Amino acid sequence: MKDISRVEVDDVLESLGSTGRYQIFKYIMAVLLGLSEAYHGLSIVFLGQANEHTCASPNPGNLTNDTHVKYEQCSIDYMYNGSAVNSTSCIYGYDFEHPKDFSIISDFELVCESAQWSDFSQTMLNVGMGIGSSTLTIVSDKFGRKTIALISNLLNLVFAISTSFAPNIFVFIVLRFLIGITLQGSSLASVTIALELFPANKRKLVGTFGMVLWGVYTSSVALVAFLVKSYSWRIINLVLACSSLYALVQFWATDESLRWLVANNHGEEAILMIKKAAKMNKVDPKKPLQGHPIPPVKHHKYIYKTEAIPLKHVATEEKPQQFERRKSVIADFERRKSFMAQRRKSVLPEKMKYTFLDIFKTPRLAGCMLMMWFIWFSNSLIYYGILLTSSSLAGDIYLNFFLNCLMEIPAAFIYWFTIDRIGRKKTAILFHIVATFGLIVAPGLKLHGEEWSNIAATVFALIGKLGISGSFNVIYFYTPEIFPTNIRNVSFGTCSSAARIGGMLSPFANLLASIVPWLPGAIFAAFCLLSTILFVFLPETSGKELPQNMDDMKRLYD
């Protein structure tokens, strides 16, 4: 099999029918992995629910001789004339409002001086996700998206089930860390498979539909947790772990990415996949395999520009004259391409090869990079902070979490209607303003402490969640458009790393909310407001070509 790395995959996909039954079915099979990401990543909200407690008495059920002793949450106070004259820690353990296996908080006694361990488990999950996103994505580029997605999801299933049998918080934390690593392997590989199923002109639609699905997946976590809330946290975790059972049929349900097969010169497998897709889409398999001329500038550029496929795989009934003419056209194209490559090499300067550090040689571009890091950090901190502090809002924790996640859906539709109409920059500013407004008003209402104000605070917190969900979607779309081709991936990766740092800190918002309920919202509002201001100084990319070099990046500001 000769080189097929120059195949125009978008043309093949168009020939197959850009939204045919094959693509839609495989897309659904790929995005099902998002369910396990939502269930494993956000389960701590329900596994780590607070369980009201006091220090246990040495004589449970018989307090007649202990009327001079007061059992507080974290201390035993010895009283004299109404005042505490001495106190000790909870040396006899704790009495909890609900059964001890209600959550990991009570089961592992993560209260008082040990309270931080529950939030630390979520931080370690985010650390694992950071490691997974920076390593397994590289591995998937080498060994294939399907392979890494399958292995990672199988490990997700093993680690998630094992978590239900964790004997202590330290084993629990280690398993959460491992889940974080494999979670990124399965979710990022599946997202890549899903996006690579469609040509470029369909990706906006695919991305928007993915946002809606994420809202459905995350909100369903609350529904499942509510249905099994009468059981222990170990049973709840086992039920949520079932989201990875899909791994048992994933091998047959998903295919390798055609783009990866072409890029890595797996010609036989690519041809078989094209034939399989053509059959499912009811398209003549000769159409995508033969290639289609794309007029007129490049003299008939064919999908297969060289003899990438043996004669037995292309139209075997093709006449000799047609075949010779095809070879002549291809040879002419290759000569012209070689000539233009030599000409570019002689005309263009050597400094067209950039490194990431070149950004910091220009103050304006360095400022752009620093601002994007802060915006990614802030969005991640606020997004996950709002979800993880759902329990501090007024009303039922399950309903609050469900509504928070449901905000993804209207945010996705607003994104769809605004991203091209008013531009990326204005859309991002709009969403940040909405988030800032909701997050500023909500803490102010909480200060009143009345029932109506607590309900109103919840409503405005949901408005803030809608805004931050939309802004997060925009920066995913916007960030790759402002950096040059040579350093686009590494720039995007550093922004993602900044987001992971925000995700690592977000769990501690729950601990802060238990001390000062309004403070997390106020901090989120401050970060969101600053992000809104920073976006004013960033360039608009709507309607502009992707920058190929540093000069193109500078021209974005013109």
NUGUNU-320176 format. One record per residue (C-alpha): chain; y, z, x; residue in one letter. Coordinates in steps of 0.2 Angstrom, whole numbers, always signed. Layout:
> A; Y; Z; X; A
...
This chain:
> A; +0; +0; +0; M
> A; +16; -5; +7; K
> A; +33; +4; +6; D
> A; +40; +6; -12; I
> A; +53; +19; -7; S
> A; +67; +7; -12; R
> A; +61; +5; -30; V
> A; +75; +6; -43; E
> A; +67; +20; -54; V
> A; +81; +19; -67; D
> A; +77; +1; -70; D
> A; +58; +5; -72; V
> A; +62; +19; -84; L
> A; +74; +7; -94; E
> A; +60; -6; -95; S
> A; +48; +7; -102; L
> A; +60; +12; -115; G
> A; +72; +26; -109; S
> A; +68; +38; -123; T
> A; +50; +32; -127; G
> A; +36; +43; -134; R
> A; +30; +46; -116; Y
> A; +46; +53; -110; Q
> A; +49; +64; -125; I
> A; +31; +71; -125; F
> A; +32; +74; -106; K
> A; +49; +82; -107; Y
> A; +43; +94; -120; I
> A; +28; +99; -109; M
> A; +40; +101; -94; A
> A; +53; +112; -103; V
> A; +40; +123; -111; L
> A; +40; +132; -94; L
> A; +58; +138; -98; G
> A; +49; +150; -110; L
> A; +41; +160; -96; S
> A; +58; +160; -87; E
> A; +66; +168; -102; A
> A; +52; +180; -106; Y
> A; +49; +186; -88; H
> A; +68; +186; -83; G
> A; +75; +196; -98; L
> A; +60; +207; -103; S
> A; +68; +222; -94; I
> A; +81; +224; -108; V
> A; +66; +230; -119; F
> A; +54; +236; -106; L
> A; +68; +247; -99; G
> A; +76; +254; -115; Q
> A; +84; +271; -115; A
> A; +74; +285; -122; N
> A; +84; +301; -126; E
> A; +78; +316; -116; H
> A; +81; +334; -111; T
> A; +73; +345; -98; C
> A; +56; +352; -104; A
> A; +53; +370; -108; S
> A; +40; +380; -98; P
> A; +34; +385; -116; N
> A; +34; +370; -127; P
> A; +35; +374; -145; G
> A; +40; +392; -142; N
> A; +58; +395; -138; L
> A; +60; +413; -145; T
> A; +61; +421; -127; N
> A; +72; +407; -120; D
> A; +87; +408; -132; T
> A; +98; +412; -116; H
> A; +92; +396; -108; V
> A; +100; +379; -112; K
> A; +90; +363; -109; Y
> A; +102; +349; -105; E
> A; +98; +331; -100; Q
> A; +97; +334; -81; C
> A; +98; +353; -79; S
> A; +92; +369; -86; I
> A; +107; +381; -88; D
> A; +105; +400; -89; Y
> A; +118; +407; -101; M
> A; +127; +423; -101; Y
> A; +140; +427; -114; N
> A; +141; +409; -119; G
> A; +144; +403; -101; S
> A; +132; +395; -88; A
> A; +129; +407; -74; V
> A; +116; +397; -65; N
> A; +107; +380; -67; S
> A; +92; +371; -60; T
> A; +85; +354; -61; S
> A; +72; +349; -74; C
> A; +58; +358; -64; I
> A; +46; +357; -79; Y
> A; +48; +338; -82; G
> A; +57; +330; -97; Y
> A; +55; +330; -116; D
> A; +58; +312; -123; F
> A; +63; +307; -141; E
> A; +50; +293; -142; H
> A; +33; +293; -134; P
> A; +33; +293; -115; K
> A; +26; +275; -114; D
> A; +40; +269; -125; F
> A; +48; +261; -110; S
> A; +47; +262; -91; I
> A; +62; +274; -91; I
> A; +51; +288; -99; S
> A; +35; +282; -92; D
> A; +41; +283; -74; F
> A; +54; +296; -78; E
> A; +68; +285; -72; L
> A; +82; +298; -77; V
> A; +95; +308; -69; C
> A; +94; +306; -50; E
> A; +81; +292; -52; S
> A; +90; +282; -66; A
> A; +95; +268; -53; Q
> A; +77; +263; -51; W
> A; +76; +254; -67; S
> A; +91; +243; -64; D
> A; +85; +241; -46; F
> A; +69; +232; -52; S
> A; +80; +219; -60; Q
> A; +90; +217; -44; T
> A; +74; +214; -35; M
> A; +69; +201; -47; L
> A; +86; +192; -43; N
> A; +82; +194; -25; V
> A; +65; +186; -27; G
> A; +74; +172; -37; M
> A; +86; +169; -23; G
> A; +71; +167; -11; I
> A; +61; +156; -23; G
> A; +76; +144; -26; S
> A; +79; +142; -7; S
> A; +61; +140; -2; T
> A; +50; +133; -16; L
> A; +62; +119; -20; T
> A; +60; +113; -2; I
> A; +41; +114; -4; V
> A; +42; +105; -20; S
> A; +51; +90; -12; D
> A; +37; +89; +1; K
> A; +21; +92; -10; F
> A; +27; +87; -27; G
> A; +35; +95; -42; R
> A; +20; +96; -53; K
> A; +10; +105; -39; T
> A; +23; +119; -36; I
> A; +26; +121; -55; A
> A; +8; +123; -59; L
> A; +4; +135; -44; I
> A; +20; +145; -48; S
> A; +16; +147; -66; N
> A; -2; +153; -63; L
> A; +5; +166; -51; L
> A; +18; +171; -64; N
> A; +4; +174; -76; L
> A; -6; +185; -63; V
> A; +10; +195; -58; F
> A; +16; +197; -76; A
> A; -1; +204; -82; I
> A; -2; +215; -66; S
> A; +15; +223; -70; T
> A; +7; +230; -86; S
> A; -4; +240; -76; F
> A; +8; +246; -63; A
> A; +5; +265; -59; P
> A; +22; +269; -53; N
> A; +40; +261; -52; I
> A; +38; +255; -34; F
> A; +23; +244; -38; V
> A; +33; +238; -54; F
> A; +47; +233; -42; I
> A; +36; +224; -30; V
> A; +28; +214; -44; L
> A; +45; +210; -52; R
> A; +51; +204; -35; F
> A; +36; +192; -34; L
> A; +39; +186; -51; I
> A; +56; +182; -46; G
> A; +50; +171; -32; I
> A; +37; +161; -43; T
> A; +48; +160; -58; L
> A; +60; +149; -48; Q
> A; +46; +138; -42; G
> A; +40; +135; -60; S
> A; +57; +134; -68; S
> A; +67; +123; -56; L
> A; +52; +111; -53; A
> A; +50; +109; -72; S
> A; +69; +106; -74; V
> A; +68; +93; -60; T
> A; +53; +84; -69; I
> A; +62; +84; -86; A
> A; +78; +77; -79; L
> A; +69; +64; -68; E
> A; +60; +57; -84; L
> A; +76; +48; -90; F
> A; +88; +36; -82; P
> A; +105; +43; -77; A
> A; +114; +37; -93; N
> A; +103; +49; -104; K
> A; +105; +65; -93; R
> A; +120; +72; -103; K
> A; +110; +71; -119; L
> A; +95; +79; -110; V
> A; +105; +92; -102; G
> A; +113; +97; -118; T
> A; +97; +98; -127; F
> A; +90; +109; -113; G
> A; +105; +121; -116; M
> A; +100; +122; -134; V
> A; +82; +125; -130; L
> A; +87; +139; -118; W
> A; +96; +148; -132; G
> A; +81; +147; -143; V
> A; +69; +153; -129; Y
> A; +80; +168; -125; T
> A; +84; +173; -143; S
> A; +65; +173; -146; S
> A; +62; +186; -133; V
> A; +71; +198; -145; A
> A; +60; +192; -160; L
> A; +44; +195; -150; V
> A; +49; +212; -143; A
> A; +54; +217; -161; F
> A; +37; +213; -168; L
> A; +28; +223; -156; V
> A; +41; +237; -153; K
> A; +29; +251; -160; S
> A; +18; +248; -145; Y
> A; +20; +254; -127; S
> A; +30; +245; -115; W
> A; +14; +239; -106; R
> A; +8; +230; -122; I
> A; +25; +223; -125; I
> A; +25; +216; -107; N
> A; +7; +209; -109; L
> A; +13; +200; -125; V
> A; +28; +193; -116; L
> A; +17; +188; -101; A
> A; +7; +176; -113; C
> A; +21; +164; -111; S
> A; +13; +159; -95; S
> A; -4; +155; -103; L
> A; +3; +137; -104; Y
> A; -2; +137; -85; A
> A; -20; +135; -90; L
> A; -17; +118; -98; V
> A; -2; +113; -88; Q
> A; -12; +102; -76; F
> A; -17; +90; -90; W
> A; -1; +92; -100; A
> A; +12; +87; -86; T
> A; +13; +72; -74; D
> A; +21; +71; -57; E
> A; +38; +64; -56; S
> A; +39; +46; -55; L
> A; +54; +47; -44; R
> A; +45; +59; -32; W
> A; +30; +47; -31; L
> A; +41; +32; -27; V
> A; +52; +42; -14; A
> A; +36; +48; -6; N
> A; +28; +31; -6; N
> A; +13; +36; -18; H
> A; +12; +18; -24; G
> A; -6; +18; -33; E
> A; -1; +34; -42; E
> A; +16; +27; -47; A
> A; +8; +11; -54; I
> A; -5; +21; -64; L
> A; +9; +32; -71; M
> A; +19; +17; -76; I
> A; +4; +9; -85; K
> A; +0; +26; -94; K
> A; +19; +27; -100; A
> A; +19; +9; -105; A
> A; +3; +11; -115; K
> A; +10; +27; -124; M
> A; +27; +18; -127; N
> A; +18; +2; -133; K
> A; +27; -8; -120; V
> A; +19; -23; -110; D
> A; +14; -15; -93; P
> A; +18; -31; -84; K
> A; +37; -29; -89; K
> A; +41; -14; -78; P
> A; +28; -19; -65; L
> A; +35; -37; -62; Q
> A; +53; -32; -60; G
> A; +69; -38; -69; H
> A; +83; -48; -60; P
> A; +100; -39; -61; I
> A; +113; -52; -61; P
> A; +124; -58; -53; P
> A; +131; -50; -37; V
> A; +116; -47; -27; K
> A; +107; -63; -30; H
> A; +93; -56; -42; H
> A; +89; -39; -36; K
> A; +72; -35; -41; Y
> A; +65; -17; -45; I
> A; +52; -20; -32; Y
> A; +62; -28; -18; K
> A; +48; -30; -6; T
> A; +29; -34; -8; E
> A; +27; -15; -13; A
> A; +13; -19; -25; I
> A; -3; -29; -20; P
> A; -5; -46; -30; L
> A; -18; -39; -41; K
> A; -6; -26; -48; H
> A; +8; -39; -53; V
> A; +7; -54; -64; A
> A; -9; -61; -58; T
> A; -7; -77; -68; E
> A; +10; -81; -60; E
> A; +10; -98; -53; K
> A; +11; -101; -34; P
> A; +28; -109; -36; Q
> A; +35; -94; -45; Q
> A; +28; -82; -32; F
> A; +35; -92; -17; E
> A; +52; -93; -26; R
> A; +51; -74; -29; R
> A; +47; -71; -10; K
> A; +61; -82; -5; S
> A; +74; -73; -16; V
> A; +68; -56; -9; I
> A; +68; -62; +9; A
> A; +86; -68; +6; D
> A; +91; -52; -1; F
> A; +84; -42; +13; E
> A; +93; -53; +26; R
> A; +109; -50; +17; R
> A; +106; -32; +16; K
> A; +102; -31; +34; S
> A; +118; -41; +39; F
> A; +129; -29; +28; M
> A; +121; -14; +36; A
> A; +125; -20; +53; Q
> A; +142; -24; +48; R
> A; +145; -7; +41; R
> A; +138; +1; +56; K
> A; +151; -9; +67; S
> A; +166; -5; +56; V
> A; +163; +12; +50; L
> A; +167; +27; +61; P
> A; +153; +38; +67; E
> A; +161; +54; +59; K
> A; +155; +48; +42; M
> A; +141; +60; +46; K
> A; +147; +77; +40; Y
> A; +140; +95; +41; T
> A; +144; +109; +29; F
> A; +156; +117; +42; L
> A; +167; +101; +41; D
> A; +174; +108; +24; I
> A; +182; +122; +32; F
> A; +192; +111; +45; K
> A; +204; +107; +30; T
> A; +213; +122; +22; P
> A; +213; +113; +5; R
> A; +194; +109; +5; L
> A; +190; +126; +12; A
> A; +200; +134; -2; G
> A; +190; +123; -14; C
> A; +173; +130; -7; M
> A; +179; +148; -8; L
> A; +185; +146; -26; M
> A; +169; +139; -31; M
> A; +159; +153; -23; W
> A; +170; +166; -33; F
> A; +168; +156; -49; I
> A; +149; +155; -48; W
> A; +148; +173; -43; F
> A; +159; +179; -58; S
> A; +150; +168; -70; N
> A; +133; +174; -65; S
> A; +139; +192; -65; L
> A; +146; +191; -82; I
> A; +133; +180; -90; Y
> A; +118; +192; -85; Y
> A; +129; +208; -87; G
> A; +133; +204; -105; I
> A; +114; +201; -109; L
> A; +108; +217; -100; L
> A; +121; +228; -108; T
> A; +116; +222; -126; S
> A; +110; +240; -129; S
> A; +127; +247; -126; S
> A; +134; +237; -141; L
> A; +135; +245; -158; A
> A; +120; +242; -170; G
> A; +102; +237; -166; D
> A; +98; +232; -149; I
> A; +86; +218; -155; Y
> A; +99; +210; -166; L
> A; +113; +211; -153; N
> A; +102; +203; -140; F
> A; +97; +190; -152; F
> A; +115; +186; -157; L
> A; +120; +186; -139; N
> A; +107; +173; -134; C
> A; +111; +162; -150; L
> A; +128; +159; -143; M
> A; +120; +147; -131; E
> A; +118; +134; -145; I
> A; +137; +133; -151; P
> A; +142; +133; -133; A
> A; +131; +118; -130; A
> A; +138; +108; -144; F
> A; +156; +112; -139; I
> A; +151; +107; -121; Y
> A; +144; +90; -128; W
> A; +160; +86; -137; F
> A; +173; +91; -124; T
> A; +165; +87; -107; I
> A; +170; +69; -107; D
> A; +184; +69; -120; R
> A; +196; +82; -111; I
> A; +187; +82; -94; G
> A; +177; +95; -84; R
> A; +192; +105; -78; K
> A; +200; +108; -95; K
> A; +183; +111; -103; T
> A; +180; +125; -90; A
> A; +197; +132; -92; I
> A; +195; +132; -111; L
> A; +178; +141; -110; F
> A; +185; +154; -97; H
> A; +200; +158; -109; I
> A; +188; +160; -124; V
> A; +177; +172; -113; A
> A; +192; +181; -106; T
> A; +199; +184; -123; F
> A; +183; +191; -130; G
> A; +180; +202; -115; L
> A; +197; +209; -115; I
> A; +198; +213; -134; V
> A; +180; +221; -135; A
> A; +183; +235; -122; P
> A; +200; +239; -131; G
> A; +191; +241; -148; L
> A; +178; +252; -140; K
> A; +191; +265; -135; L
> A; +194; +269; -154; H
> A; +176; +275; -156; G
> A; +176; +272; -174; E
> A; +162; +263; -184; E
> A; +173; +248; -188; W
> A; +180; +246; -171; S
> A; +162; +247; -163; N
> A; +157; +232; -175; I
> A; +172; +222; -171; A
> A; +169; +225; -152; A
> A; +152; +218; -154; T
> A; +159; +202; -162; V
> A; +172; +200; -148; F
> A; +158; +203; -135; A
> A; +148; +189; -143; L
> A; +164; +177; -142; I
> A; +165; +182; -124; G
> A; +146; +177; -122; K
> A; +149; +160; -130; L
> A; +163; +157; -118; G
> A; +154; +162; -102; I
> A; +138; +152; -108; S
> A; +149; +136; -110; G
> A; +158; +139; -93; S
> A; +141; +141; -84; F
> A; +135; +125; -91; N
> A; +151; +116; -85; V
> A; +151; +122; -67; I
> A; +133; +116; -66; Y
> A; +139; +99; -71; F
> A; +156; +100; -61; Y
> A; +151; +107; -44; T
> A; +140; +92; -38; P
> A; +155; +80; -42; E
> A; +168; +88; -30; I
> A; +158; +88; -14; F
> A; +153; +73; -3; P
> A; +136; +65; -3; T
> A; +131; +71; +14; N
> A; +134; +89; +10; I
> A; +132; +89; -9; R
> A; +115; +98; -10; N
> A; +119; +111; +3; V
> A; +136; +115; -5; S
> A; +128; +116; -22; F
> A; +115; +128; -14; G
> A; +128; +140; -7; T
> A; +136; +141; -24; C
> A; +119; +145; -32; S
> A; +117; +159; -18; S
> A; +134; +166; -23; A
> A; +128; +166; -41; A
> A; +112; +176; -36; R
> A; +123; +189; -28; I
> A; +132; +191; -45; G
> A; +115; +192; -53; G
> A; +109; +205; -41; M
> A; +124; +216; -46; L
> A; +123; +213; -65; S
> A; +109; +225; -69; P
> A; +120; +240; -63; F
> A; +132; +236; -77; A
> A; +120; +244; -89; N
> A; +120; +260; -79; L
> A; +140; +260; -79; L
> A; +140; +257; -98; A
> A; +130; +273; -100; S
> A; +144; +282; -91; I
> A; +159; +273; -97; V
> A; +154; +261; -112; P
> A; +170; +250; -111; W
> A; +171; +248; -92; L
> A; +159; +234; -89; P
> A; +168; +223; -102; G
> A; +184; +227; -93; A
> A; +177; +222; -76; I
> A; +170; +206; -83; F
> A; +186; +201; -92; A
> A; +196; +204; -75; A
> A; +184; +192; -66; F
> A; +184; +179; -79; C
> A; +203; +179; -80; L
> A; +204; +177; -61; L
> A; +191; +162; -62; S
> A; +202; +154; -76; T
> A; +217; +155; -64; I
> A; +207; +148; -49; L
> A; +202; +133; -60; F
> A; +220; +127; -61; V
> A; +220; +124; -42; F
> A; +204; +113; -43; L
> A; +203; +94; -45; P
> A; +198; +85; -61; E
> A; +182; +74; -58; T
> A; +181; +66; -75; S
> A; +181; +47; -74; G
> A; +180; +47; -55; K
> A; +167; +41; -43; E
> A; +157; +54; -34; L
> A; +165; +57; -17; P
> A; +155; +49; -3; Q
> A; +165; +57; +12; N
> A; +179; +69; +15; M
> A; +192; +57; +12; D
> A; +185; +54; -5; D
> A; +185; +72; -8; M
> A; +203; +74; -3; K
> A; +208; +60; -15; R
> A; +201; +70; -30; L
> A; +217; +80; -28; Y
> A; +228; +64; -30; D
